[in-house]
Each structure stands twice: as structure tokens, then as C-alpha cells.
Amino acid sequence: MDDELQLQVFFYRTSTGNEPVREWLKALPVTERKLIGDDLKTAQYGWPLGMPLIRKLEPNLWEIRSHECLARITKMNEQHVGSNLDDFLAEEGLLAEAEAVAWKRVLAYQIAQLMNEQRVSKAEMARRMQTSRAAVDRLLDPHYEVATLVTLEKAALVLGKRLQVSLV
């Protein structure tokens, strides 16, 4: 896996130095902060993802549909760029888990895209992987967060790809 972020996420900072979205997130219960963090990290690693997670609104404006909110990503004037998402998640103790969830979701999305491109059904994917259709459903479910490296590698191989994981 390439740890390179495809999208940098920063909080909007007002001319008075406030970061209203960051302040709003801090006021939410930790379970809701985690859900939103997972969704934003998924967008970061998988950019550009399509619907249902991300929808383009205008040439430089995208909407991220999270569990609890709609985040709007746009190119901002540098004077309005505040702290970044990773710092926020690290302070909350949510960064490692959000990154793991995001990577699994991105891989599930990529596998689904390859299956679609190659016209491989879920039943055929299960046959090729020598597993059940239910296991393929779980693999492709973005909200099912558990997938072993063996399962991910099997899925990649039957689609003509390799899974690459490294420590950076």
C-alpha cells in the first residue's frame, strides 16, 4: 500500500483564527468523531472516490457524505488554512484506527471497481477465491472493517493484481 495521501484535509480558519468545523467536531461524542474521521480518512487515501461517499459539486468543490455530516472540500486561500485532520485525529486518539478503516474501505472500493471492469460477479469472485459469497459480501462491505491480508491478497490475485503493504 502506498501511504501517500491523495488529498490533504485542513480545517477552515476564519480571519480571527477560529476553526469552526474543528470546534464543532470537538463538541461531538467520541463515537461520532470517529465515524467522521473514518470517512474523511477514506476520502484522503482513496481520492478520487465516487458516490456514495464523494460527489463533485463544482470544478473545485466536492462534498464528502459522512455518517454525521456533509464536509465540503474546496481549494482555500492559504490564509484560511488551519490545522490538519491528522493532527486532530491524533489528539483524539483516533488516527491509527481511522487509517486502518480507511485503507480497508479504499481496498474494498478498488476491488469492486476491478470486478465491475472485468465483469466478475460476486459468485464468480467467491468461486475464484475458493470462499463463500457471504465472505465476498463482507470483503466488499465498506462498513465491515475486518479483512485479513490473506483475503485481500487472494482478491487482488484473482483480479490480476497484487496487494502491496509496507512500513514507512
C-alpha positions as CSV (number, residue, x, y, z in Angstrom):
1,M,0.0,0.0,0.0
2,D,1.2,3.5,-0.8
3,D,0.9,5.6,2.3
4,E,0.9,8.8,0.2
5,L,-2.2,10.8,0.8
6,Q,-4.1,11.7,-2.3
7,L,-5.9,14.6,-0.6
8,Q,-4.8,16.9,2.2
9,V,-7.6,17.8,4.6
10,F,-7.3,21.1,6.6
11,F,-9.8,22.9,8.7
12,Y,-11.1,26.2,7.6
13,R,-9.7,29.1,9.7
14,T,-11.5,32.4,9.9
15,S,-9.7,35.7,9.8
16,T,-10.0,35.8,13.6
17,G,-8.2,32.5,13.9
18,N,-11.2,30.3,14.8
19,E,-11.7,26.9,13.3
20,P,-15.5,26.4,13.5
21,V,-15.6,22.9,12.0
22,R,-12.8,21.6,14.3
23,E,-14.6,23.2,17.3
24,W,-17.9,21.6,16.2
25,L,-16.2,18.2,15.9
26,K,-14.6,18.5,19.4
27,A,-18.1,19.1,20.8
28,L,-19.4,15.8,19.4
29,P,-19.3,12.5,21.3
30,V,-16.2,10.4,20.5
31,T,-18.2,7.8,18.6
32,E,-19.4,10.5,16.1
33,R,-15.9,12.0,15.8
34,K,-14.6,8.5,15.0
35,L,-17.2,7.9,12.3
36,I,-16.5,11.3,10.7
37,G,-12.7,10.8,11.0
38,D,-13.1,7.3,9.3
39,D,-15.0,8.9,6.4
40,L,-12.6,11.7,5.9
41,K,-9.5,9.4,6.1
42,T,-11.2,7.2,3.5
43,A,-11.5,10.2,1.2
44,Q,-7.9,11.1,1.8
45,Y,-6.5,7.7,0.9
46,G,-8.9,6.8,-1.9
47,W,-9.2,10.1,-3.6
48,P,-10.9,10.4,-6.0
49,L,-13.7,8.1,-4.9
50,G,-17.1,8.4,-6.3
51,M,-20.6,8.2,-5.0
52,P,-21.9,7.5,-2.5
53,L,-19.0,8.9,-0.4
54,I,-17.9,11.8,-2.6
55,R,-19.9,13.9,-5.0
56,K,-18.4,16.7,-7.2
57,L,-20.4,19.9,-6.8
58,E,-18.4,22.4,-8.9
59,P,-15.0,22.5,-10.6
60,N,-13.1,22.9,-7.3
61,L,-15.7,21.8,-4.8
62,W,-16.5,18.3,-3.6
63,E,-18.9,17.1,-0.9
64,I,-18.0,14.2,1.4
65,R,-21.0,12.4,2.7
66,S,-20.2,11.2,6.2
67,H,-22.3,9.4,8.7
68,E,-23.0,12.6,10.6
69,C,-22.3,15.5,8.3
70,L,-21.5,16.7,4.9
71,A,-18.0,18.0,4.6
72,R,-17.2,20.3,1.7
73,I,-13.8,20.2,0.3
74,T,-12.6,23.1,-1.7
75,K,-9.4,24.8,-2.6
76,M,-9.0,27.5,0.0
77,N,-7.0,30.7,0.1
78,E,-3.8,29.9,2.1
79,Q,-4.6,32.4,4.8
80,H,-7.7,30.4,5.7
81,V,-6.0,27.0,6.1
82,G,-6.0,25.9,9.7
83,S,-4.9,22.7,11.4
84,N,-5.0,19.4,9.6
85,L,-7.2,16.4,10.0
86,D,-4.4,14.1,11.1
87,D,-3.4,16.3,14.0
88,F,-7.0,16.4,15.1
89,L,-7.4,12.7,15.0
90,A,-4.1,12.0,16.7
91,E,-5.1,14.4,19.6
92,E,-8.3,12.5,19.9
93,G,-6.5,9.1,19.9
94,L,-8.4,8.1,16.7
95,L,-5.7,8.3,14.0
96,A,-4.5,4.7,13.8
97,E,-7.9,3.2,13.7
98,A,-9.2,5.8,11.2
99,E,-6.3,5.0,8.9
100,A,-6.9,1.2,9.1
101,V,-10.6,1.6,8.4
102,A,-9.9,4.0,5.5
103,W,-7.4,1.6,3.9
104,K,-9.9,-1.3,4.2
105,R,-12.6,0.8,2.6
106,V,-10.4,2.0,-0.2
107,L,-9.3,-1.5,-1.0
108,A,-12.9,-2.7,-1.0
109,Y,-13.8,0.1,-3.4
110,Q,-10.8,-0.8,-5.7
111,I,-11.7,-4.5,-5.7
112,A,-15.4,-3.7,-6.5
113,Q,-14.2,-1.4,-9.3
114,L,-11.9,-4.1,-10.8
115,M,-14.7,-6.7,-10.5
116,N,-17.0,-4.3,-12.4
117,E,-14.4,-3.6,-15.1
118,Q,-13.7,-7.3,-15.5
119,R,-17.4,-8.2,-15.3
120,V,-16.7,-10.6,-12.4
121,S,-19.8,-11.3,-10.3
122,K,-19.7,-11.8,-6.6
123,A,-20.5,-15.5,-7.1
124,E,-17.6,-15.8,-9.6
125,M,-15.3,-13.9,-7.3
126,A,-16.2,-16.3,-4.5
127,R,-15.5,-19.3,-6.7
128,R,-12.1,-17.9,-7.8
129,M,-11.1,-17.1,-4.2
130,Q,-12.4,-20.5,-3.1
131,T,-14.6,-18.9,-0.5
132,S,-18.3,-18.2,0.1
133,R,-20.4,-15.5,-1.5
134,A,-21.0,-14.2,2.1
135,A,-17.2,-13.7,2.5
136,V,-17.1,-11.7,-0.7
137,D,-20.0,-9.6,0.5
138,R,-18.1,-8.9,3.7
139,L,-14.9,-8.0,1.8
140,L,-16.8,-5.5,-0.3
141,D,-18.8,-4.0,2.5
142,P,-17.2,-0.6,3.4
143,H,-18.6,-0.8,6.9
144,Y,-17.3,-4.3,7.6
145,E,-13.9,-3.3,9.0
146,V,-12.3,-6.8,9.4
147,A,-10.3,-8.2,6.4
148,T,-7.2,-10.3,6.7
149,L,-4.2,-9.6,4.5
150,V,-4.6,-13.2,3.1
151,T,-8.1,-12.4,2.0
152,L,-7.2,-9.1,0.4
153,E,-4.2,-10.7,-1.4
154,K,-6.4,-13.5,-2.7
155,A,-8.9,-11.0,-4.0
156,A,-6.2,-9.0,-5.7
157,L,-4.6,-12.1,-7.3
158,V,-7.8,-13.4,-8.8
159,L,-8.3,-10.0,-10.4
160,G,-4.7,-9.9,-11.8
161,K,-3.3,-7.5,-9.2
162,R,-1.0,-7.7,-6.1
163,L,-1.5,-6.3,-2.7
164,Q,1.5,-4.2,-1.6
165,V,2.0,-3.4,2.1
166,S,4.9,-1.6,3.6
167,L,6.0,0.2,6.7
168,V,7.0,3.8,6.1
